[in-house]
Amino acid sequence: MNDEATHLTPGEVRRIIGRLRRPDLLRLATLARVWATGLRRYDADDLLNEALDRVLSGRRPWPIDVPLPPFLSQVMRSIASQWRQEDRREPRKDDETEEVFEEEMHNPGAGYELGDLIARMRRALGTDPPALGVFEHILADSDREDAQAALGMNATQYDTARRRMVRQMFEAFHAGWNYEPQRH
């Protein structure tokens, strides 16, 4: 099978990524925030930049039949999963552990902030059980097929719920990520 027939060329990849507009970049940044949840040493910007670097360098070939958002989302998911596994395997140094302990002593709300953000995200998705289910599986770093089976969804239903989840998160949090329920 011809590789060029199944994957975009480096030039095609550069042209597509070079044409991204601000709204496209904001959507990708939102996806990066979702996938970066719980990362210890990296943030959403690191994740998005690493994904773009791997795609642009050709280390992550882009299948012709996959649109940009789902492709980059899966690249970011894969990288985030890899980074989480590295964090689990890498033992913390004693001095690093002491620094973290001291930081938590001076900022006891640090652990609360992540839990609070996740709780607000769950509330934002509370009226859409399929989207909330997808969100919970993302937090659990579940395999896509396992998530689909657990949620009783086929691939199309899962993708639709995931798009709704991202859209709802963006609508609820894009203005500083402070969720305030909309009053009607």
Buried (B, 14 or more C-beta within 10 A) or exposed (E): EEEEEEBBBBEEBEEBBEEBEEEBEEBBBBBBBBBBBEBEEBEBEBBBEBBBEBBBEEEBBBEEEEEBBEBBBBBBBBBBEEBBEEBEEEEEEEEEEEEEEEEEEEEEEEEEEEEEBBEBBBEBBEEBEBBBBBBBBBBEBBEBEEBBEEBEBEEEBBBBBBBBBBEBBBEBBEEEEEBEEEEE
